[in-house]
Amino acid sequence: MSEDHQEKRVIPNSRMARLEGFGRNLGADGYVFRPYHISDIKDAFQMAREAGMQITLRGAGRSYGDANIGSECIILDLCRMNQIYSFNRKTGEIDCGAGVTIEQLWRTGMEDGWWPPVVSGTMAPTLGGALAMNIHGKNAFAAGTLGEHVIEMDVFCPNGDIRTLTPASPLFSAVISSAGLLGVITRVKLQMKRISSGDLRVLPISCKNWEEQFAAFEENRESADYMVAWIDTFGRGEQAGRGLFHAGFYTQEPPHSPTLHPDHQDLPDTILGFFPKSVVWRFLKKFNNRFCMRMLNWAKHVSGRLLGNGRPHLQSMVGFSFLLDYVPNWRRAYEPYGFIQYQSFVPEEFAREVFRQMVEMQQVRKLESFLAVMKRHRSDGFLFSHGVDGYSLALDFKLTKKNRAAIWQLAHDMNGLVVKAGGRFYLAKDSTLRSEDFVLSVGKEAVAQFFRAKRELDPDNLLTSNLAKRIGLDAPGG
């Protein structure tokens, strides 16, 4: 029988599973494989060729939308490639598999005074997934994105190559930030951050409006190590943009400080010492509606003005960094339809006006974000980077049976504001972006450069995702 008439390989149905993005608003069926070794990855790509299928990469599944799901695709879940090969206690260089999580990084380094250089709001993501999306943190204005701290990494390419890339390699800045569409990151050597204490000195500042929020960022930009602000999207008029700003500062302690021990860092299992956090999401669910969230946001704003405003306090690195891990299963409070997070990045000179218009747009349509978080950023040289010299605003929208279409339209309308201002979007959070808005945000040359790299590393277009198909990155030369 000729090669053209050979039967395609059949993947057993036992591998089929329903997968969702973290926001639980998008899902797809795929054939899940969990490799331990590069040889397993090679086998998976050969299987894909023989079956006439494509492959989607998945780490901890913390991307909110559809970046880690692929309809009828082979899903490579890399969480089992979580070995730490070496850690230099003197230099802070750590060499590990792409399935190593942010939690593993800080637990490995903290007692010796080393902390991951950039962390997301949760410690669950894998290192490979974090680099595919090039995550940022509350220190983005100073430390940039995670990719800026990579010394080298090994990448398995669908064309069969295994390449070791460094910041000097032409493809380094393309693979990082490419949403897992150019190759499989299998090993990473990362430079950790030296710290002398496991605590931060945290300064809370209650802000009356947008002007005070932006002023707090600029006033603390040169001295703070971390900055973040919560915004009450229900504030109107002179109180529009009200909320609570926090700046975090490293503290100095003698070597081997007790604050560096894991037992000082571990998040408590209870609230007030007796109420189990594992059931908190059930209570949050009862209050997760527009009326109650308006009241809760108002109460948070008032308490921020009355309690601790302007008075620094100590907080553990883990407690300050990983707020999303405080309440287990918190996303279940958005059941049954899930939620989207919409995060945009706008240059400094336009950010205040764009964010103001965004929130007003939500209020007019009675689709206010229940949680809004603002951060300061700097630009970088990665191909699909979301980094700009400016600000980001992350917005959480609860989905219902009735409002889904309206939320998508709201996102598209907000995109227009962002693109006009020369802003960017974060593929790790996205659920709604259209291809035309994506191209306008990153530029046609960046997309062309991506496809040149795609033809070199993945000429058969084996790597894809539902995100890639949605924003036009699935077909080479597209």
Buried (B, 14 or more C-beta within 10 A) or exposed (E): EEEEEEEEEEBEEEEEEEBBBBBBBBBBBBBBBBBBEBEBBBEBBEBBBBBEBBBBBBBBBBBBBBBBBBBEBBBBBBBEBBBBEEBEEEEBBBBBBBBBBBBBBBBBBBBBBBBBBBBBBBBBBBBBBBBBBBBBBBBBBBBBBBBBBBEBBBBBBBBEEBBEBEBEBEBBBBBBBBBBBBBBBBBBBBBBBBBBBBBBBBBBBBBBBBEBBBBBBEEBEEEBBBBBBBBBBBBEEEBBBBBBBBBBBBBEBEEEBEBBEEEBBEBEEEEEEEEEBEEBBEEBBEEBEBEEBBEBBBEEBEEBEEEBBEEBEBBBBBBBBBBBBBBBEBBBBBEEBBBBBBBBBBBBEBBBEBBBBBBEBBBEBEBBBBBBBBBBBBBBEBBBBBBBBBBBBBBBBBBEEEBBEBBBEBBBEBBEBBBEBBBBBBBBBBBBBBBEBBBBBBEEEBBEBBBEBBEBBBEEBBBBBBBBBBBBBBEBEE
